[in-house]
Amino acid sequence: MNIKILLVLPFISFIFSSCENDLEKVKIIASKNELPVESTINATLIYSDSAQLQVRLIAPQLDRFLGERPYIELPRGVELEFYDGDMEVSSRLTANYAISYEEEGIMEAKGNVILINEMGEQLNTEHLIWDEKTGKIHSEEFVKITTADEIIIGEGFESNQRFTKFKIKKIKGTLNIEN
């Protein structure tokens, strides 16, 4: 009987010595396996202010995550339609991916970002940030703006969300287009 106890004791001590309850490590592992609390396929969201349509969001997939910084992820792309006071589309933004930080009112669009205004002027970039609270759009990346008579390229950009008043930072070139 003493031999059985001697054999079992090392096994039990091995099991307890290999277990670890480090709460920080558990949190790190849990955060890496974060799952959305809500997932929607073919989503359409309407943003309005005082019963006035402001923005319509269309996405093939929408995932909502909670935590210290709640966010909505649009992993399969997004289309945003911005509306003017007459309920007409004033500009349209598309991107391959987007993430929206709900509490801050900030949306980042990434990958083949295209913004077109009602005059047909087009912005192309790889990263754009839309501040929903201020109605401003900006980027610090390479941008190309195509208008009816020129193509302007630069690094960085600021605009209103209707893309009617814009400023390009660090302009690198302007090409006039002949009709």
OpenMM code with the backbone's topology and positions (N, CA, C; nanometers):
from openmm import Vec3, app, unit

residues = "MET ASN ILE LYS ILE LEU LEU VAL LEU PRO PHE ILE SER PHE ILE PHE SER SER CYS GLU ASN ASP LEU GLU LYS VAL LYS ILE ILE ALA SER LYS ASN GLU LEU PRO VAL GLU SER THR ILE ASN ALA THR LEU ILE TYR SER ASP SER ALA GLN LEU GLN VAL ARG LEU ILE ALA PRO GLN LEU ASP ARG PHE LEU GLY GLU ARG PRO TYR ILE GLU LEU PRO ARG GLY VAL GLU LEU GLU PHE TYR ASP GLY ASP MET GLU VAL SER SER ARG LEU THR ALA ASN TYR ALA ILE SER TYR GLU GLU GLU GLY ILE MET GLU ALA LYS GLY ASN VAL ILE LEU ILE ASN GLU MET GLY GLU GLN LEU ASN THR GLU HIS LEU ILE TRP ASP GLU LYS THR GLY LYS ILE HIS SER GLU GLU PHE VAL LYS ILE THR THR ALA ASP GLU ILE ILE ILE GLY GLU GLY PHE GLU SER ASN GLN ARG PHE THR LYS PHE LYS ILE LYS LYS ILE LYS GLY THR LEU ASN ILE GLU ASN".split()
positions = [
    Vec3(0.0804, -0.1179, 0.0000),
    Vec3(0.0000, 0.0000, 0.0000),
    Vec3(0.0862, 0.1264, 0.0000),
    Vec3(0.1925, 0.1293, 0.0697),
    Vec3(0.2823, 0.2444, 0.0732),
    Vec3(0.3432, 0.2713, -0.0640),
    Vec3(0.3649, 0.1659, -0.1414),
    Vec3(0.4221, 0.1826, -0.2748),
    Vec3(0.3218, 0.2539, -0.3663),
    Vec3(0.1925, 0.2201, -0.3562),
    Vec3(0.0903, 0.2860, -0.4377),
    Vec3(0.0820, 0.4346, -0.4059),
    Vec3(0.0895, 0.4687, -0.2797),
    Vec3(0.0842, 0.6095, -0.2394),
    Vec3(0.2053, 0.6839, -0.2932),
    Vec3(0.3216, 0.6230, -0.2872),
    Vec3(0.4433, 0.6865, -0.3368),
    Vec3(0.4366, 0.7080, -0.4879),
    Vec3(0.3691, 0.6195, -0.5609),
    Vec3(0.3567, 0.6353, -0.7050),
    Vec3(0.2527, 0.7417, -0.7417),
    Vec3(0.1487, 0.7524, -0.6632),
    Vec3(0.0424, 0.8478, -0.6907),
    Vec3(0.0842, 0.9905, -0.6556),
    Vec3(0.1577, 1.0105, -0.5494),
    Vec3(0.1986, 1.1441, -0.5064),
    Vec3(0.2782, 1.2200, -0.6130),
    Vec3(0.3772, 1.1600, -0.6785),
    Vec3(0.4494, 1.2348, -0.7820),
    Vec3(0.3573, 1.2724, -0.8994),
    Vec3(0.2642, 1.1823, -0.9332),
    Vec3(0.1711, 1.2112, -1.0427),
    Vec3(0.0822, 1.3299, -1.0083),
    Vec3(0.0272, 1.3333, -0.8868),
    Vec3(-0.0583, 1.4438, -0.8423),
    Vec3(0.0211, 1.5737, -0.8362),
    Vec3(0.1410, 1.5690, -0.7861),
    Vec3(0.2215, 1.6912, -0.7780),
    Vec3(0.2575, 1.7417, -0.9173),
    Vec3(0.2767, 1.6500, -1.0141),
    Vec3(0.3042, 1.6904, -1.1518),
    Vec3(0.1829, 1.7634, -1.2111),
    Vec3(0.0623, 1.7113, -1.1877),
    Vec3(-0.0594, 1.7730, -1.2398),
    Vec3(-0.0767, 1.9128, -1.1827),
    Vec3(-0.0606, 1.9288, -1.0527),
    Vec3(-0.0801, 2.0602, -0.9913),
    Vec3(0.0316, 2.1577, -1.0279),
    Vec3(0.1495, 2.1104, -1.0523),
    Vec3(0.2575, 2.2015, -1.0885),
    Vec3(0.2448, 2.2489, -1.2330),
    Vec3(0.1754, 2.1727, -1.3191),
    Vec3(0.1620, 2.2136, -1.4581),
    Vec3(0.0405, 2.3041, -1.4810),
    Vec3(-0.0495, 2.3171, -1.3865),
    Vec3(-0.1658, 2.4049, -1.4001),
    Vec3(-0.1283, 2.5460, -1.3588),
    Vec3(-0.1833, 2.6438, -1.4311),
    Vec3(-0.1543, 2.7830, -1.3980),
    Vec3(-0.2805, 2.8639, -1.4190),
    Vec3(-0.3106, 2.9517, -1.3272),
    Vec3(-0.4293, 3.0365, -1.3373),
    Vec3(-0.3876, 3.1822, -1.3415),
    Vec3(-0.3133, 3.2200, -1.4427),
    Vec3(-0.2723, 3.3585, -1.4600),
    Vec3(-0.3861, 3.4314, -1.5325),
    Vec3(-0.4572, 3.5164, -1.4595),
    Vec3(-0.5745, 3.5845, -1.5124),
    Vec3(-0.5419, 3.6686, -1.6354),
    Vec3(-0.4270, 3.7322, -1.6407),
    Vec3(-0.3898, 3.8144, -1.7556),
    Vec3(-0.3728, 3.7286, -1.8805),
    Vec3(-0.3122, 3.6113, -1.8654),
    Vec3(-0.2954, 3.5211, -1.9800),
    Vec3(-0.4311, 3.4723, -2.0291),
    Vec3(-0.5216, 3.4447, -1.9380),
    Vec3(-0.6561, 3.4007, -1.9755),
    Vec3(-0.7268, 3.5119, -2.0535),
    Vec3(-0.7135, 3.6377, -2.0104),
    Vec3(-0.7764, 3.7496, -2.0803),
    Vec3(-0.7199, 3.7661, -2.2213),
    Vec3(-0.5892, 3.7493, -2.2351),
    Vec3(-0.5256, 3.7622, -2.3664),
    Vec3(-0.5775, 3.6546, -2.4608),
    Vec3(-0.5839, 3.5324, -2.4126),
    Vec3(-0.6335, 3.4224, -2.4958),
    Vec3(-0.7794, 3.4442, -2.5314),
    Vec3(-0.8597, 3.4866, -2.4370),
    Vec3(-1.0026, 3.5089, -2.4612),
    Vec3(-1.0242, 3.6211, -2.5621),
    Vec3(-0.9437, 3.7271, -2.5549),
    Vec3(-0.9622, 3.8395, -2.6470),
    Vec3(-0.9259, 3.8009, -2.7897),
    Vec3(-0.8346, 3.7066, -2.8069),
    Vec3(-0.7963, 3.6628, -2.9411),
    Vec3(-0.9045, 3.5772, -3.0045),
    Vec3(-0.9888, 3.5181, -2.9248),
    Vec3(-1.0960, 3.4340, -2.9763),
    Vec3(-1.2299, 3.5048, -2.9667),
    Vec3(-1.2288, 3.6364, -2.9779),
    Vec3(-1.3500, 3.7163, -2.9648),
    Vec3(-1.4453, 3.6867, -3.0802),
    Vec3(-1.5686, 3.6626, -3.0457),
    Vec3(-1.6716, 3.6377, -3.1447),
    Vec3(-1.7709, 3.7527, -3.1442),
    Vec3(-1.8330, 3.7804, -3.2588),
    Vec3(-1.9309, 3.8897, -3.2611),
    Vec3(-2.0539, 3.8542, -3.1778),
    Vec3(-2.1134, 3.9568, -3.1159),
    Vec3(-2.2374, 3.9361, -3.0406),
    Vec3(-2.3569, 3.9427, -3.1350),
    Vec3(-2.3339, 3.9974, -3.2532),
    Vec3(-2.4385, 4.0079, -3.3537),
    Vec3(-2.3729, 3.9979, -3.4908),
    Vec3(-2.4315, 3.9204, -3.5790),
    Vec3(-2.3803, 3.9079, -3.7148),
    Vec3(-2.4983, 3.9090, -3.8106),
    Vec3(-2.4879, 3.9901, -3.9147),
    Vec3(-2.5968, 4.0060, -4.0104),
    Vec3(-2.5425, 3.9919, -4.1513),
    Vec3(-2.6157, 3.9217, -4.2347),
    Vec3(-2.5812, 3.9085, -4.3758),
    Vec3(-2.6748, 4.0003, -4.4548),
    Vec3(-2.6198, 4.0663, -4.5573),
    Vec3(-2.6947, 4.1618, -4.6404),
    Vec3(-2.7633, 4.2689, -4.5555),
    Vec3(-2.6812, 4.3433, -4.4836),
    Vec3(-2.7310, 4.4445, -4.3896),
    Vec3(-2.7529, 4.5791, -4.4587),
    Vec3(-2.8568, 4.6484, -4.4147),
    Vec3(-2.8816, 4.7871, -4.4538),
    Vec3(-2.9147, 4.8640, -4.3269),
    Vec3(-2.8365, 4.9685, -4.2984),
    Vec3(-2.8605, 5.0531, -4.1818),
    Vec3(-2.8894, 5.1944, -4.2291),
    Vec3(-2.9817, 5.2597, -4.1623),
    Vec3(-3.0185, 5.3971, -4.1940),
    Vec3(-2.9789, 5.4853, -4.0755),
    Vec3(-2.9041, 5.5923, -4.1043),
    Vec3(-2.8691, 5.6910, -4.0020),
    Vec3(-2.9483, 5.8178, -4.0320),
    Vec3(-3.0194, 5.8663, -3.9316),
    Vec3(-3.0963, 5.9882, -3.9512),
    Vec3(-3.0740, 6.0831, -3.8336),
    Vec3(-3.1083, 6.2090, -3.8552),
    Vec3(-3.0996, 6.3101, -3.7512),
    Vec3(-3.2264, 6.3944, -3.7613),
    Vec3(-3.3025, 6.3991, -3.6539),
    Vec3(-3.4293, 6.4728, -3.6514),
    Vec3(-3.5210, 6.4300, -3.7657),
    Vec3(-3.5331, 6.3011, -3.7843),
    Vec3(-3.6171, 6.2392, -3.8882),
    Vec3(-3.5710, 6.2734, -4.0296),
    Vec3(-3.4482, 6.3212, -4.0431),
    Vec3(-3.3905, 6.3552, -4.1730),
    Vec3(-3.2857, 6.2499, -4.2079),
    Vec3(-3.3042, 6.1793, -4.3194),
    Vec3(-3.2108, 6.0763, -4.3641),
    Vec3(-3.0739, 6.1390, -4.3902),
    Vec3(-2.9708, 6.0837, -4.3278),
    Vec3(-2.8347, 6.1349, -4.3442),
    Vec3(-2.7477, 6.0387, -4.4260),
    Vec3(-2.7484, 5.9095, -4.3853),
    Vec3(-2.6601, 5.8105, -4.4461),
    Vec3(-2.7314, 5.6761, -4.4511),
    Vec3(-2.7080, 5.6036, -4.5610),
    Vec3(-2.7545, 5.4652, -4.5705),
    Vec3(-2.6318, 5.3783, -4.5914),
    Vec3(-2.6183, 5.2755, -4.5070),
    Vec3(-2.5054, 5.1827, -4.5123),
    Vec3(-2.5567, 5.0491, -4.5648),
    Vec3(-2.4877, 4.9944, -4.6641),
    Vec3(-2.5226, 4.8647, -4.7213),
    Vec3(-2.3971, 4.7791, -4.7153),
    Vec3(-2.4098, 4.6570, -4.6593),
    Vec3(-2.2932, 4.5692, -4.6450),
    Vec3(-2.3340, 4.4225, -4.6593),
    Vec3(-2.2515, 4.3436, -4.7278),
    Vec3(-2.2810, 4.2005, -4.7398),
    Vec3(-2.2752, 4.1281, -4.6048),
    Vec3(-2.1928, 4.1795, -4.5127),
    Vec3(-2.1813, 4.1195, -4.3790),
    Vec3(-2.1497, 4.2281, -4.2783),
    Vec3(-2.2189, 4.2229, -4.1646),
    Vec3(-2.1976, 4.3184, -4.0564),
    Vec3(-2.1828, 4.2395, -3.9274),
    Vec3(-2.0714, 4.2604, -3.8563),
    Vec3(-2.0464, 4.1933, -3.7288),
    Vec3(-2.0265, 4.2976, -3.6207),
    Vec3(-2.1010, 4.2840, -3.5093),
    Vec3(-2.0909, 4.3775, -3.3968),
    Vec3(-2.0153, 4.3100, -3.2823),
    Vec3(-1.9163, 4.3811, -3.2277),
    Vec3(-1.8351, 4.3308, -3.1178),
    Vec3(-1.8480, 4.4232, -2.9979),
    Vec3(-1.8492, 4.3652, -2.8785),
    Vec3(-1.8529, 4.4431, -2.7557),
    Vec3(-1.7154, 4.4417, -2.6909),
    Vec3(-1.7008, 4.5114, -2.5822),
    Vec3(-1.5738, 4.5180, -2.5113),
    Vec3(-1.5474, 4.6592, -2.4665),
    Vec3(-1.4214, 4.6864, -2.4349),
    Vec3(-1.3851, 4.8213, -2.3908),
    Vec3(-1.4096, 4.9248, -2.4997),
    Vec3(-1.3907, 4.8839, -2.6251),
    Vec3(-1.4096, 4.9732, -2.7396),
    Vec3(-1.5012, 4.9027, -2.8416),
    Vec3(-1.6341, 4.9100, -2.8214),
    Vec3(-1.7266, 4.8397, -2.9115),
    Vec3(-1.7097, 4.8859, -3.0561),
    Vec3(-1.7263, 4.7921, -3.1480),
    Vec3(-1.7120, 4.8279, -3.2883),
    Vec3(-1.7981, 4.7385, -3.3769),
    Vec3(-1.8217, 4.7880, -3.4975),
    Vec3(-1.8896, 4.7129, -3.6019),
    Vec3(-1.7867, 4.6896, -3.7113),
    Vec3(-1.7747, 4.5654, -3.7525),
    Vec3(-1.6808, 4.5311, -3.8587),
    Vec3(-1.7593, 4.4910, -3.9830),
    Vec3(-1.7156, 4.5401, -4.0966),
    Vec3(-1.7765, 4.5103, -4.2258),
    Vec3(-1.6687, 4.4422, -4.3111),
    Vec3(-1.6457, 4.3130, -4.2865),
    Vec3(-1.5302, 4.2452, -4.3454),
    Vec3(-1.5398, 4.2163, -4.4950),
    Vec3(-1.6587, 4.2234, -4.5512),
    Vec3(-1.6758, 4.1920, -4.6936),
    Vec3(-1.7129, 4.3149, -4.7756),
    Vec3(-1.6818, 4.4322, -4.7222),
    Vec3(-1.7045, 4.5551, -4.7968),
    Vec3(-1.8237, 4.6335, -4.7466),
    Vec3(-1.8333, 4.7565, -4.7982),
    Vec3(-1.9392, 4.8476, -4.7558),
    Vec3(-1.9682, 4.9485, -4.8669),
    Vec3(-2.0922, 4.9942, -4.8693),
    Vec3(-2.1315, 5.1064, -4.9534),
    Vec3(-2.2070, 5.2037, -4.8639),
    Vec3(-2.1644, 5.3299, -4.8644),
    Vec3(-2.2314, 5.4352, -4.7888),
    Vec3(-2.2890, 5.5352, -4.8871),
    Vec3(-2.4135, 5.5719, -4.8666),
    Vec3(-2.4771, 5.6772, -4.9452),
    Vec3(-2.5054, 5.7932, -4.8517),
    Vec3(-2.4517, 5.9111, -4.8828),
    Vec3(-2.4724, 6.0312, -4.8030),
    Vec3(-2.5828, 6.1130, -4.8695),
    Vec3(-2.6778, 6.1609, -4.7896),
    Vec3(-2.7939, 6.2320, -4.8422),
    Vec3(-2.7878, 6.3801, -4.8080),
    Vec3(-2.8430, 6.4624, -4.8997),
    Vec3(-2.8519, 6.6063, -4.8746),
    Vec3(-2.9888, 6.6393, -4.8137),
    Vec3(-3.0173, 6.7664, -4.7939),
    Vec3(-3.1430, 6.8099, -4.7327),
    Vec3(-3.2668, 6.7771, -4.8147),
    Vec3(-3.2486, 6.7515, -4.9447),
    Vec3(-3.3616, 6.7173, -5.0314),
    Vec3(-3.3801, 6.5659, -5.0443),
    Vec3(-3.3127, 6.4906, -4.9611),
    Vec3(-3.3202, 6.3441, -4.9596),
    Vec3(-3.2639, 6.2823, -5.0879),
    Vec3(-3.1707, 6.3513, -5.1507),
    Vec3(-3.1033, 6.3004, -5.2699),
    Vec3(-2.9631, 6.2545, -5.2309),
    Vec3(-2.9122, 6.1520, -5.2980),
    Vec3(-2.7763, 6.1044, -5.2715),
    Vec3(-2.6790, 6.2120, -5.3175),
    Vec3(-2.5975, 6.2619, -5.2242),
    Vec3(-2.5012, 6.3672, -5.2577),
    Vec3(-2.3607, 6.3111, -5.2794),
    Vec3(-2.3325, 6.1949, -5.2200),
    Vec3(-2.2047, 6.1286, -5.2437),
    Vec3(-2.2189, 5.9815, -5.2062),
    Vec3(-2.1281, 5.9015, -5.2615),
    Vec3(-2.1321, 5.7577, -5.2384),
    Vec3(-1.9889, 5.7093, -5.2128),
    Vec3(-1.9717, 5.6305, -5.1086),
    Vec3(-1.8413, 5.5754, -5.0722),
    Vec3(-1.8495, 5.4239, -5.0758),
    Vec3(-1.7505, 5.3595, -5.1384),
    Vec3(-1.7403, 5.2135, -5.1351),
    Vec3(-1.5999, 5.1759, -5.0913),
    Vec3(-1.5888, 5.0593, -5.0271),
    Vec3(-1.4588, 5.0088, -4.9823),
    Vec3(-1.4670, 4.8579, -4.9655),
    Vec3(-1.3522, 4.7925, -4.9710),
    Vec3(-1.3460, 4.6468, -4.9541),
    Vec3(-1.3643, 4.6031, -4.8093),
    Vec3(-1.3382, 4.6943, -4.7143),
    Vec3(-1.3444, 4.6620, -4.5711),
    Vec3(-1.3722, 4.7908, -4.4954),
    Vec3(-1.4433, 4.7784, -4.3833),
    Vec3(-1.4633, 4.8962, -4.2979),
    Vec3(-1.4816, 4.8509, -4.1538),
    Vec3(-1.4469, 4.9408, -4.0632),
    Vec3(-1.4679, 4.9186, -3.9202),
    Vec3(-1.5184, 5.0494, -3.8617),
    Vec3(-1.6214, 5.0397, -3.7784),
    Vec3(-1.6826, 5.1580, -3.7195),
    Vec3(-1.6765, 5.1481, -3.5675),
    Vec3(-1.6149, 5.2480, -3.5042),
    Vec3(-1.6061, 5.2525, -3.3579),
    Vec3(-1.7261, 5.3330, -3.3096),
    Vec3(-1.8236, 5.2620, -3.2556),
    Vec3(-1.9546, 5.3193, -3.2260),
    Vec3(-1.9504, 5.4373, -3.1291),
    Vec3(-1.8793, 5.4229, -3.0189),
    Vec3(-1.8787, 5.5291, -2.9175),
    Vec3(-1.8101, 5.6553, -2.9663),
    Vec3(-1.7063, 5.6407, -3.0484),
    Vec3(-1.6328, 5.7571, -3.0987),
    Vec3(-1.6969, 5.8172, -3.2233),
    Vec3(-1.7807, 5.7408, -3.2916),
    Vec3(-1.8410, 5.7900, -3.4152),
    Vec3(-1.7415, 5.8001, -3.5287),
    Vec3(-1.6464, 5.7061, -3.5319),
    Vec3(-1.5421, 5.7053, -3.6338),
    Vec3(-1.5537, 5.5781, -3.7164),
    Vec3(-1.5506, 5.5918, -3.8482),
    Vec3(-1.5477, 5.4756, -3.9363),
    Vec3(-1.4233, 5.4829, -4.0232),
    Vec3(-1.3538, 5.3710, -4.0331),
    Vec3(-1.2377, 5.3601, -4.1211),
    Vec3(-1.2731, 5.2697, -4.2368),
    Vec3(-1.2499, 5.3161, -4.3573),
    Vec3(-1.2703, 5.2370, -4.4785),
    Vec3(-1.1327, 5.2051, -4.5359),
    Vec3(-1.1148, 5.0782, -4.5766),
    Vec3(-0.9840, 5.0350, -4.6254),
    Vec3(-0.9996, 4.9501, -4.7508),
    Vec3(-0.8998, 4.9564, -4.8356),
    Vec3(-0.8947, 4.8729, -4.9540),
    Vec3(-0.9838, 4.9212, -5.0666),
    Vec3(-0.9233, 4.9740, -5.1710),
    Vec3(-0.9961, 5.0209, -5.2889),
    Vec3(-1.1122, 5.1139, -5.2509),
    Vec3(-1.0802, 5.2165, -5.1742),
    Vec3(-1.1812, 5.3135, -5.1292),
    Vec3(-1.2093, 5.4112, -5.2431),
    Vec3(-1.3377, 5.4244, -5.2760),
    Vec3(-1.3805, 5.5153, -5.3823),
    Vec3(-1.4922, 5.6035, -5.3263),
    Vec3(-1.4755, 5.7338, -5.3436),
    Vec3(-1.5760, 5.8312, -5.3009),
    Vec3(-1.6133, 5.9153, -5.4222),
    Vec3(-1.7422, 5.9192, -5.4554),
    Vec3(-1.7898, 5.9940, -5.5716),
    Vec3(-1.8963, 6.0929, -5.5250),
    Vec3(-1.8834, 6.2192, -5.5693),
    Vec3(-1.9836, 6.3200, -5.5317),
    Vec3(-2.0867, 6.3372, -5.6422),
    Vec3(-2.1840, 6.4244, -5.6180),
    Vec3(-2.2946, 6.4433, -5.7118),
    Vec3(-2.2510, 6.5045, -5.8446),
    Vec3(-2.1318, 6.5628, -5.8499),
    Vec3(-2.0808, 6.6192, -5.9749),
    Vec3(-1.9990, 6.5179, -6.0538),
    Vec3(-1.9857, 6.3970, -5.9985),
    Vec3(-1.9100, 6.2925, -6.0667),
    Vec3(-1.7614, 6.2940, -6.0368),
    Vec3(-1.7176, 6.3835, -5.9481),
    Vec3(-1.5761, 6.3859, -5.9099),
    Vec3(-1.5482, 6.2641, -5.8228),
    Vec3(-1.4321, 6.2035, -5.8442),
    Vec3(-1.4024, 6.0772, -5.7775),
    Vec3(-1.2695, 6.0817, -5.7029),
    Vec3(-1.2725, 6.0303, -5.5794),
    Vec3(-1.1534, 6.0142, -5.4972),
    Vec3(-1.1210, 5.8660, -5.4904),
    Vec3(-0.9933, 5.8318, -5.5078),
    Vec3(-0.9449, 5.6950, -5.4901),
    Vec3(-0.8330, 5.6957, -5.3872),
    Vec3(-0.8401, 5.6032, -5.2914),
    Vec3(-0.7360, 5.5883, -5.1905),
    Vec3(-0.7465, 5.4475, -5.1315),
    Vec3(-0.6553, 5.4141, -5.0425),
    Vec3(-0.6587, 5.2831, -4.9763),
    Vec3(-0.7062, 5.2918, -4.8319),
    Vec3(-0.7153, 5.4131, -4.7779),
    Vec3(-0.7576, 5.4279, -4.6380),
    Vec3(-0.8229, 5.5641, -4.6206),
    Vec3(-0.9430, 5.5629, -4.5644),
    Vec3(-1.0178, 5.6858, -4.5444),
    Vec3(-1.0868, 5.6787, -4.4094),
    Vec3(-1.0924, 5.7902, -4.3391),
    Vec3(-1.1588, 5.7962, -4.2089),
    Vec3(-1.2737, 5.8953, -4.2179),
    Vec3(-1.3903, 5.8507, -4.1719),
    Vec3(-1.5098, 5.9355, -4.1689),
    Vec3(-1.5465, 5.9605, -4.0242),
    Vec3(-1.5499, 6.0873, -3.9854),
    Vec3(-1.5923, 6.1265, -3.8507),
    Vec3(-1.7407, 6.1599, -3.8595),
    Vec3(-1.8230, 6.0677, -3.8109),
    Vec3(-1.9685, 6.0841, -3.8206),
    Vec3(-2.0181, 6.2070, -3.7447),
    Vec3(-1.9532, 6.2417, -3.6349),
    Vec3(-1.9987, 6.3536, -3.5513),
    Vec3(-1.9761, 6.4882, -3.6189),
    Vec3(-1.8625, 6.5029, -3.6866),
    Vec3(-1.8319, 6.6307, -3.7512),
    Vec3(-1.8721, 6.6326, -3.8984),
    Vec3(-1.8980, 6.5141, -3.9549),
    Vec3(-1.9309, 6.5070, -4.0969),
    Vec3(-1.8099, 6.5296, -4.1858),
    Vec3(-1.6900, 6.5047, -4.1342),
    Vec3(-1.5662, 6.5247, -4.2100),
    Vec3(-1.5062, 6.3902, -4.2512),
    Vec3(-1.4411, 6.3908, -4.3662),
    Vec3(-1.3713, 6.2738, -4.4180),
    Vec3(-1.2259, 6.3135, -4.4382),
    Vec3(-1.1337, 6.2232, -4.4027),
    Vec3(-0.9922, 6.2549, -4.4243),
    Vec3(-0.9088, 6.1287, -4.4426),
    Vec3(-0.7882, 6.1487, -4.4941),
    Vec3(-0.6921, 6.0409, -4.5136),
    Vec3(-0.5525, 6.0998, -4.5086),
    Vec3(-0.4590, 6.0196, -4.4668),
    Vec3(-0.3183, 6.0597, -4.4691),
    Vec3(-0.2426, 5.9789, -4.5742),
    Vec3(-0.3129, 5.8954, -4.6482),
    Vec3(-0.2553, 5.8081, -4.7498),
    Vec3(-0.2515, 5.8772, -4.8864),
    Vec3(-0.1974, 5.8061, -4.9839),
    Vec3(-0.1976, 5.8504, -5.1229),
    Vec3(-0.3426, 5.8666, -5.1684),
    Vec3(-0.3730, 5.9776, -5.2357),
    Vec3(-0.5071, 6.0007, -5.2895),
    Vec3(-0.4966, 6.0458, -5.4348),
    Vec3(-0.5999, 6.0113, -5.5092),
    Vec3(-0.6121, 6.0577, -5.6477),
    Vec3(-0.7549, 6.1084, -5.6645),
    Vec3(-0.7674, 6.2337, -5.7101),
    Vec3(-0.8990, 6.2913, -5.7347),
    Vec3(-0.9104, 6.3198, -5.8841),
    Vec3(-1.0171, 6.2672, -5.9407),
    Vec3(-1.0442, 6.2877, -6.0825),
    Vec3(-1.1670, 6.3765, -6.0949),
    Vec3(-1.1492, 6.4914, -6.1600),
    Vec3(-1.2606, 6.5835, -6.1854),
    Vec3(-1.2874, 6.5833, -6.3361),
    Vec3(-1.3769, 6.6688, -6.3803),
    Vec3(-1.4115, 6.6743, -6.5223),
    Vec3(-1.2922, 6.7140, -6.6095),
    Vec3(-1.2008, 6.7959, -6.5557),
    Vec3(-1.0915, 6.8436, -6.6394),
    Vec3(-0.9510, 6.8214, -6.5839),
    Vec3(-0.9381, 6.7513, -6.4710),
    Vec3(-0.8030, 6.7249, -6.4195),
    Vec3(-0.7982, 6.6043, -6.3268),
    Vec3(-0.6770, 6.5546, -6.3109),
    Vec3(-0.6481, 6.4482, -6.2142),
    Vec3(-0.5451, 6.5050, -6.1183),
    Vec3(-0.5757, 6.5021, -5.9890),
    Vec3(-0.4870, 6.5577, -5.8864),
    Vec3(-0.4441, 6.4427, -5.7966),
    Vec3(-0.3140, 6.4327, -5.7704),
    Vec3(-0.2648, 6.3292, -5.6798),
    Vec3(-0.1882, 6.3941, -5.5658),
    Vec3(-0.1888, 6.3274, -5.4508),
    Vec3(-0.1191, 6.3810, -5.3353),
    Vec3(-0.1172, 6.2829, -5.2203),
    Vec3(-0.0636, 6.3298, -5.1099),
    Vec3(-0.0580, 6.2520, -4.9853),
    Vec3(-0.1408, 6.3260, -4.8823),
    Vec3(-0.2563, 6.2700, -4.8475),
    Vec3(-0.3434, 6.3321, -4.7494),
    Vec3(-0.4572, 6.4091, -4.8141),
    Vec3(-0.5677, 6.4170, -4.7383),
    Vec3(-0.6894, 6.4710, -4.7948),
    Vec3(-0.7857, 6.5043, -4.6827),
    Vec3(-0.8631, 6.6111, -4.6978),
    Vec3(-0.9707, 6.6476, -4.6045),
    Vec3(-1.0904, 6.6932, -4.6858),
    Vec3(-1.2116, 6.6590, -4.6368),
    Vec3(-1.3324, 6.6984, -4.7075),
    Vec3(-1.4532, 6.6935, -4.6162),
    Vec3(-1.5605, 6.7569, -4.6607),
    Vec3(-1.6893, 6.7333, -4.5963),
    Vec3(-1.7403, 6.5980, -4.6472),
    Vec3(-1.8394, 6.5397, -4.5806),
    Vec3(-1.8832, 6.4056, -4.6190),
    Vec3(-1.9553, 6.4032, -4.7540),
    Vec3(-1.9992, 6.5196, -4.8003),
    Vec3(-2.0611, 6.5276, -4.9329),
    Vec3(-1.9554, 6.5343, -5.0430),
    Vec3(-1.8283, 6.5537, -5.0044),
    Vec3(-1.7173, 6.5601, -5.0982),
    Vec3(-1.7373, 6.6728, -5.1994),
    Vec3(-1.7830, 6.7882, -5.1483),
    Vec3(-1.8009, 6.9052, -5.2345),
    Vec3(-1.6951, 7.0113, -5.2065),
    Vec3(-1.6408, 7.0120, -5.0859),
    Vec3(-1.5335, 7.1044, -5.0487),
    Vec3(-1.4198, 7.0199, -4.9964),
    Vec3(-1.3089, 7.0155, -5.0697),
    Vec3(-1.1986, 6.9300, -5.0286),
    Vec3(-1.0643, 6.9987, -5.0432),
    Vec3(-0.9675, 6.9458, -4.9715),
    Vec3(-0.8316, 6.9974, -4.9739),
    Vec3(-0.7368, 6.8775, -4.9816),
    Vec3(-0.6423, 6.8835, -5.0737),
    Vec3(-0.5422, 6.7774, -5.0851),
    Vec3(-0.4132, 6.8287, -5.0236),
    Vec3(-0.3549, 6.7473, -4.9375),
    Vec3(-0.2273, 6.7822, -4.8774),
    Vec3(-0.1151, 6.7283, -4.9662),
    Vec3(-0.0017, 6.7888, -4.9610),
    Vec3(0.1180, 6.7443, -5.0331),
    Vec3(0.0862, 6.7025, -5.1766),
    Vec3(0.0351, 6.7969, -5.2535),
    Vec3(0.0019, 6.7698, -5.3943),
    Vec3(0.1291, 6.7320, -5.4685),
    Vec3(0.1206, 6.6231, -5.5442),
    Vec3(0.2365, 6.5750, -5.6198),
    Vec3(0.2228, 6.6012, -5.7674),
    Vec3(0.1028, 6.6269, -5.8137),
    Vec3(0.0868, 6.6526, -5.9560),
    Vec3(-0.0559, 6.6783, -5.9951),
    Vec3(-0.0709, 6.7517, -6.1032),
    Vec3(-0.2016, 6.7795, -6.1592),
    Vec3(-0.1917, 6.7542, -6.3086),
    Vec3(-0.2834, 6.6770, -6.3621),
    Vec3(-0.2865, 6.6500, -6.5039),
    Vec3(-0.4155, 6.7078, -6.5591),
    Vec3(-0.4042, 6.7914, -6.6618),
    Vec3(-0.5242, 6.8445, -6.7275),
    Vec3(-0.5728, 6.7417, -6.8275),
    Vec3(-0.7031, 6.7230, -6.8339),
    Vec3(-0.7635, 6.6285, -6.9253),
    Vec3(-0.8222, 6.7067, -7.0422),
    Vec3(-0.7812, 6.6729, -7.1639),
    Vec3(-0.8344, 6.7385, -7.2843),
    Vec3(-0.9516, 6.6542, -7.3352),
    Vec3(-1.0600, 6.7214, -7.3696),
    Vec3(-1.1766, 6.6508, -7.4259),
    Vec3(-1.1685, 6.6413, -7.5754),
] * unit.nanometer
topology = app.Topology()
chain = topology.addChain("A")
for resn in residues:
    res = topology.addResidue(resn, chain)
    for name in ("N", "CA", "C"):
        topology.addAtom(name, app.Element.getBySymbol(name[0]), res)
